[in-house]
Amino acid sequence: MSDAAQRLLNENLGQDVLVKLRSSEVVRGRLRSFDQHLNIVLEDAYEVAENRSRKLGTVVIRGENIVMISPASRG
């Protein structure tokens, strides 16, 4: 992982993020931790879909399944 990516993830620890997965699912939750392989832990996570959302709780997502991580908009 690049220094810039690590710095950005560190800046967003404890904040809500959106994570897009290879399966095209989108998960939103509070970024609790990550490692050099981009494995991440999200708390209070839920799956975001057009017409519904599904509460997941605390989840671990393997880095190889992540396409994009973005700070979640507030509100």
Rosetta blueprint (number, residue, H / E / L):
1 M L
2 S L
3 D H
4 A H
5 A H
6 Q H
7 R H
8 L H
9 L H
10 N H
11 E H
12 N L
13 L L
14 G L
15 Q L
16 D E
17 V E
18 L E
19 V E
20 K E
21 L E
22 R L
23 S L
24 S L
25 E L
26 V E
27 V E
28 R E
29 G E
30 R E
31 L E
32 R E
33 S E
34 F E
35 D L
36 Q L
37 H L
38 L L
39 N L
40 I E
41 V E
42 L E
43 E E
44 D E
45 A E
46 Y E
47 E E
48 V E
49 A L
50 E L
51 N L
52 R L
53 S E
54 R E
55 K E
56 L E
57 G E
58 T E
59 V E
60 V E
61 I E
62 R L
63 G H
64 E H
65 N H
66 I E
67 V E
68 M E
69 I E
70 S E
71 P E
72 A L
73 S L
74 R L
75 G L
